[in-house]
Amino acid sequence: MIEDIQHAGSGSRSDQARQLVIDLETRGSQALPLFISCLEDTDQDKLASLLRMSRQAEKQNPEAVRPLNLMPVVLRPTALTPEDLREKHGPSKPTPGKLAPVVLGPEQLWPDKLRPEVLRPEVSRPVDNGSGRFSDVCAQEISKQNVDLAYALNADPCGHCLIINNVNFRLESRLTARTGSNIDCEKLHRRFRLLHFTVEVKCDLTAKQMVQALVELARRDHGALDCCVVVVLSHGCQASHRQFPGAVYGTDGCPVSIEKIVNIFNGAGCPSLGGKPKLFFIQACGGEQKDHGFQVASASPEDRTPDSDPKSDAVPFQEGPGPFDQPDAVSSLPTPSDIFVSYSTFPGFVSWRDTKSGSWYVETLDGVFEQWADSEDLQTLLLRVANAVSQKGIYKQIPGCFNFLRKKLFFKT
């Protein structure tokens, strides 16, 4: 293109300028307007105005437009005459102190940012949603709507939520009252209602009553629903297991293993929840160990408040007689699928509960769900919970989970 402009007509400046305009007009409908815009950006307003007026006049009356004598932009480090540009015998050879002038075409005049990128479709960029987070909103929505990637929680209500809240224990159990647990219960009741669940609360159940309540829930018809949630707030302990560790106590001091709770909702016991997510949230100790933590370079200042009174949900577990070690029982346990079990603490360690504000785990879970449940999947939410809880208190605690979900789970908000 530059060579065509340099050799246009007789090689005069007016011929070169005319050829530049002609080339721009033949390189697409946006070439000349972009060139005019570049002239304006580089403060060459007079030349830009002449080109714009000429273009408008041509649209109104093409025959009335006369060629403009436009001056090209020339780099001229030293004063050179037109004769210096042309040699009669072969191409010119620059001599020291004299550089050949160069007529710049649009490729050289356009700033880099206004070159081909202007004509290309824009690549999607992260969107700021106003909360300090950046996420690809389109990709997130596609993931939510794709049944191959995410569970469909379209029903309203989307499922049942059963909360078992054991606070007061019988004297013979030698278990203390779980002061502050009612605060946890109220928070979770409100939170899962906002997430479009039908919430039912049962308080102070014995081990047998706990199992009965869970079996009753499993036997309901969940055909028109998309999900099921079970929350257990109680004292806990370690227990023999094959799939899910730990156990929770009834108010009579008898334990119910987490494994038994989960398996009540397997394919045989609850066929109407087949292929649908079943979520279990356990606020109870996984053992009696107290985690003192270890020193790190950036320790969090979020220790307990001066008025706090942290209690643990740990009690010793004495395993009674039962078929826990029978090898032939393994084959009767179904392979877990569409199951998510969230523990308030690592197996073997205590779980801390504040008598005034509730447990660290539930308090954090409620706050994370409130802020992020509308945009993030369940596993990401629980990672946030684990990170936040791990930074609390003098004694340490870190929640964990067993994830047997086949897809991502986004709550209905």
C-alpha positions in Angstrom: 0.0 0.0 0.0 2.9 2.4 0.8 4.5 1.7 -2.5 1.3 2.4 -4.4 0.9 5.7 -2.6 4.6 6.7 -3.2 4.3 6.0 -7.0 0.8 7.5 -7.4 0.4 9.8 -10.4 3.5 11.9 -10.9 4.7 11.3 -7.4 3.7 14.7 -6.2 2.4 15.2 -2.7 -1.2 15.9 -3.8 -1.2 12.7 -5.9 0.1 10.7 -3.0 -2.5 12.2 -0.6 -5.3 11.5 -3.1 -4.2 7.9 -3.5 -4.2 7.4 0.3 -7.8 8.6 0.5 -8.8 6.3 -2.4 -7.1 3.3 -0.8 -8.8 4.0 2.5 -12.2 4.2 0.8 -11.7 0.8 -0.9 -10.6 -1.0 2.3 -14.0 -1.4 3.9 -16.6 1.0 5.2 -14.7 1.6 8.5 -11.2 2.3 7.2 -11.6 6.0 6.4 -13.7 6.9 9.5 -11.0 5.2 11.7 -8.3 7.1 9.9 -10.2 10.4 10.5 -10.6 9.4 14.1 -6.8 8.8 14.4 -6.1 12.2 13.0 -8.4 13.8 15.6 -6.7 11.8 18.4 -3.3 13.2 17.3 -4.6 16.8 17.2 -4.7 17.1 13.4 -8.2 18.5 13.6 -8.0 20.7 10.5 -7.1 17.8 8.2 -9.7 15.5 9.9 -12.4 18.2 9.4 -11.6 18.5 5.7 -11.8 14.7 5.2 -15.0 14.5 7.2 -16.6 17.3 5.2 -15.5 15.9 2.0 -16.9 12.5 2.9 -20.3 14.0 3.9 -20.5 16.0 0.7 -19.7 12.9 -1.4 -22.6 11.1 0.2 -25.0 13.9 -0.6 -23.7 14.7 -4.1 -20.9 12.4 -5.4 -20.5 14.3 -8.6 -19.8 17.6 -6.8 -16.9 16.4 -4.9 -13.5 17.7 -6.1 -10.2 16.0 -5.1 -8.6 17.5 -2.1 -5.0 18.5 -2.1 -4.0 16.7 1.0 -0.5 16.8 2.4 0.9 13.4 3.5 2.8 13.0 6.8 6.5 12.9 6.0 9.4 12.1 8.3 12.2 14.5 7.3 15.2 14.6 9.6 17.0 17.0 7.2 15.7 19.3 4.5 15.5 17.4 1.2 14.2 18.4 -2.2 12.0 16.2 -4.3 15.0 15.7 -6.6 16.7 13.9 -3.7 13.9 11.2 -3.9 14.6 10.2 -7.4 17.8 9.1 -9.0 18.0 8.7 -12.8 20.4 5.8 -12.5 19.0 3.0 -10.2 17.7 3.2 -6.7 18.9 6.0 -4.4 21.6 5.3 -1.9 21.3 7.3 1.4 24.4 9.3 2.2 25.4 10.4 5.7 23.4 13.3 6.9 20.6 12.7 4.4 17.9 10.1 5.0 15.3 9.3 2.5 11.8 10.6 3.5 9.1 8.1 4.2 5.5 8.7 3.5 3.5 7.1 6.3 0.4 5.1 5.4 -2.5 4.3 7.8 -0.7 1.2 9.2 2.0 3.5 10.6 -0.3 6.4 11.6 -2.8 4.3 13.6 -1.8 3.7 17.2 -1.4 0.0 18.1 -4.6 0.0 20.2 -6.7 1.1 17.1 -5.2 -1.3 14.6 -6.8 -4.7 13.7 -8.1 -5.3 17.3 -10.8 -2.7 16.6 -12.3 -4.9 14.0 -12.1 -8.2 15.9 -14.9 -9.5 18.1 -14.1 -8.8 21.7 -13.1 -11.7 24.0 -15.3 -12.0 27.1 -13.6 -10.5 30.1 -14.2 -11.1 33.9 -17.1 -9.0 35.2 -17.0 -7.1 38.5 -20.2 -7.9 40.4 -19.6 -5.2 42.9 -18.6 -7.3 45.9 -14.8 -7.3 45.3 -15.0 -10.6 43.4 -14.4 -11.2 39.7 -16.1 -14.1 37.9 -17.1 -15.0 34.4 -20.8 -14.5 34.8 -21.7 -16.1 31.5 -19.7 -19.3 32.2 -21.2 -19.5 35.7 -24.8 -19.3 34.3 -24.0 -21.9 31.7 -22.7 -24.2 34.3 -25.8 -23.8 36.5 -28.1 -24.5 33.5 -26.2 -27.5 32.1 -27.7 -30.7 33.6 -24.4 -32.5 32.8 -22.4 -30.2 35.0 -24.8 -29.2 37.8 -27.8 -30.7 39.6 -31.1 -29.1 38.7 -32.7 -27.5 41.7 -35.7 -26.0 40.0 -38.5 -27.3 42.3 -40.0 -24.8 44.8 -39.6 -25.9 47.5 -36.5 -27.7 46.3 -36.5 -30.3 49.1 -36.9 -31.1 52.8 -34.5 -30.1 55.5 -34.5 -31.9 58.8 -32.6 -30.3 61.7 -32.1 -32.5 64.8 -31.0 -30.2 67.7 -30.0 -32.1 70.8 -29.4 -29.6 73.7 -30.4 -31.2 77.0 -29.2 -34.7 77.8 -30.4 -37.1 80.4 -28.6 -37.2 83.7 -27.5 -40.9 83.2 -25.8 -40.0 79.9 -23.3 -37.8 81.8 -23.4 -35.4 78.9 -23.6 -31.6 79.5 -26.2 -29.3 78.1 -25.1 -27.8 74.7 -25.7 -24.1 75.5 -25.7 -22.0 72.4 -27.0 -24.8 70.1 -30.4 -23.1 69.8 -28.6 -20.2 68.2 -27.2 -22.5 65.6 -30.6 -24.1 65.1 -32.3 -20.7 64.5 -29.6 -19.6 62.0 -29.8 -22.8 60.0 -33.6 -22.8 60.1 -33.7 -19.3 58.6 -30.9 -20.0 56.1 -32.4 -23.1 54.5 -35.8 -21.5 54.3 -34.2 -18.7 52.3 -32.6 -21.4 50.1 -36.1 -22.7 49.4 -36.2 -25.8 51.6 -39.1 -26.9 53.8 -37.5 -26.9 57.2 -38.5 -29.2 60.1 -36.8 -29.0 63.5 -36.8 -31.8 66.1 -35.3 -31.2 69.5 -33.7 -33.4 72.2 -34.2 -36.9 70.6 -32.9 -40.1 71.9 -30.8 -42.3 69.6 -33.8 -44.4 68.7 -35.9 -41.3 68.1 -33.2 -39.9 65.9 -33.2 -43.0 63.7 -37.0 -43.0 63.5 -37.1 -39.3 62.4 -34.5 -40.0 59.7 -36.3 -43.2 58.5 -39.6 -41.2 58.3 -38.0 -38.5 56.2 -36.4 -41.1 53.9 -39.7 -42.9 53.3 -41.4 -39.7 52.1 -42.1 -39.2 48.5 -39.3 -36.9 47.2 -40.3 -37.4 43.5 -41.3 -33.8 42.9 -38.3 -32.5 44.9 -34.7 -32.0 43.9 -32.7 -32.3 47.1 -32.7 -33.3 50.7 -30.8 -31.9 53.7 -30.1 -33.4 57.1 -28.5 -31.3 59.9 -27.4 -32.8 63.2 -26.4 -30.7 66.2 -25.3 -32.8 69.1 -22.4 -34.2 71.1 -20.2 -36.5 69.0 -17.4 -39.0 69.2 -15.2 -41.4 67.2 -16.7 -44.6 65.9 -15.8 -47.6 63.9 -16.7 -47.0 60.2 -16.1 -48.2 56.7 -17.3 -45.1 54.8 -18.1 -42.2 57.0 -16.3 -41.6 60.3 -17.8 -40.5 63.6 -21.1 -40.8 65.6 -23.5 -38.4 67.3 -25.3 -38.9 70.6 -28.9 -39.0 71.4 -30.1 -37.4 74.6 -30.0 -40.8 76.3 -26.2 -41.1 75.7 -26.5 -43.7 73.0 -24.5 -43.0 69.8 -25.8 -43.2 66.2 -23.0 -43.5 63.6 -22.8 -41.0 60.8 -22.5 -44.0 58.5 -25.9 -45.3 59.6 -27.5 -41.9 59.2 -26.3 -41.6 55.6 -27.2 -45.1 54.6 -30.8 -44.6 55.7 -31.0 -42.5 52.5 -29.5 -44.9 50.1 -31.2 -46.2 47.0 -33.0 -49.0 48.8 -34.2 -46.9 51.8 -35.1 -43.8 49.8 -35.7 -44.6 46.1 -37.4 -41.3 45.3 -34.1 -39.5 46.0 -32.1 -41.6 43.6 -29.8 -39.5 41.5 -30.6 -36.4 43.6 -28.2 -34.7 46.0 -28.4 -35.7 49.7 -26.6 -33.3 52.0 -25.6 -33.9 55.6 -24.2 -31.2 58.0 -22.8 -32.5 61.3 -22.0 -30.1 64.1 -20.5 -32.5 66.6 -17.0 -33.5 67.8 -15.1 -36.1 65.9 -13.1 -37.1 69.0 -11.5 -35.7 72.2 -8.2 -34.3 70.8 -7.7 -30.5 71.2 -5.8 -29.0 68.4 -3.4 -26.3 69.6 -2.4 -25.5 66.0 1.1 -24.5 64.9 2.7 -21.1 64.4 2.5 -19.6 60.9 3.9 -16.3 59.6 0.5 -14.7 59.1 -1.6 -15.8 62.0 -5.0 -14.4 62.0 -5.9 -12.0 64.8 -9.5 -13.4 65.0 -9.2 -15.1 68.4 -12.1 -15.5 70.7 -13.8 -12.5 72.0 -13.2 -11.5 75.7 -16.7 -12.5 76.7 -16.8 -15.8 74.8 -17.0 -19.2 76.5 -16.0 -21.9 74.0 -17.2 -25.4 74.8 -16.5 -28.6 73.0 -19.0 -31.2 71.8 -16.6 -34.1 72.6 -17.3 -37.0 75.0 -15.6 -40.4 75.3 -17.1 -43.2 73.2 -17.3 -46.7 74.5 -18.1 -49.0 71.6 -20.7 -51.6 72.6 -21.2 -55.0 71.1 -22.3 -55.0 67.5 -21.4 -56.4 64.1 -19.0 -53.6 63.3 -16.2 -56.0 62.2 -18.1 -58.6 60.2 -16.5 -58.8 56.8 -19.7 -60.1 55.1 -21.4 -56.8 56.0 -19.3 -54.8 53.5 -21.1 -56.1 50.5 -24.5 -55.0 51.8 -23.4 -51.3 52.0 -24.3 -49.5 48.7 -21.7 -47.4 47.0 -22.4 -43.9 48.0 -23.5 -41.5 45.3 -25.0 -38.1 45.2 -24.0 -37.7 48.9 -22.2 -34.9 50.6 -21.3 -35.0 54.3 -19.9 -31.9 55.9 -18.2 -32.3 59.3 -17.6 -29.4 61.6 -14.2 -30.7 62.6 -11.5 -33.2 61.5 -12.1 -36.7 62.7 -10.6 -37.3 66.1 -10.7 -33.6 67.2 -13.2 -31.5 69.2 -15.6 -29.0 67.6 -15.9 -25.7 69.4 -19.2 -24.0 70.3 -19.6 -20.5 71.9 -22.3 -20.3 74.5 -23.4 -16.9 73.3 -22.9 -16.9 69.5 -23.2 -20.6 68.7 -20.7 -23.0 67.1 -17.8 -21.7 65.0 -18.8 -24.0 62.2 -22.5 -23.0 62.0 -21.8 -19.3 62.5 -19.3 -19.4 59.6 -21.5 -21.6 57.4 -24.4 -19.2 57.8 -22.3 -16.2 56.9 -20.7 -17.8 53.9 -24.0 -19.0 52.5 -25.5 -15.6 53.0 -22.7 -13.9 51.0 -21.8 -16.4 48.4 -24.6 -19.0 47.9 -26.1 -17.1 45.0 -22.9 -17.5 42.9 -20.8 -20.4 44.0 -21.3 -24.1 44.2 -21.5 -26.1 47.5 -17.9 -27.4 47.5 -16.5 -23.9 47.0 -18.7 -22.6 49.8 -17.4 -25.3 52.2 -13.8 -24.4 51.3 -14.5 -20.9 52.4 -16.0 -22.2 55.6 -13.0 -24.4 56.3 -10.6 -21.5 55.7 -12.5 -19.1 57.9 -13.0 -21.5 60.8 -9.3 -22.6 60.7 -8.3 -19.0 61.7 -10.5 -18.8 64.8 -9.7 -19.2 68.4 -6.8 -20.3 70.6 -7.5 -23.9 70.1 -7.8 -24.8 66.4 -10.5 -26.5 64.3 -10.9 -27.2 60.6 -14.1 -28.5 59.0 -13.9 -31.2 56.4 -16.2 -33.2 54.1 -16.8 -36.4 52.2 -17.9 -35.5 48.7 -19.7 -38.2 46.6 -21.6 -35.8 44.4 -21.5 -36.4 40.7 -22.1 -32.8 39.7 -21.8 -29.2 41.0 -24.5 -28.1 43.3 -25.8 -24.5 43.2 -28.4 -23.6 45.8 -31.7 -22.0 44.6 -31.6 -18.4 45.9 
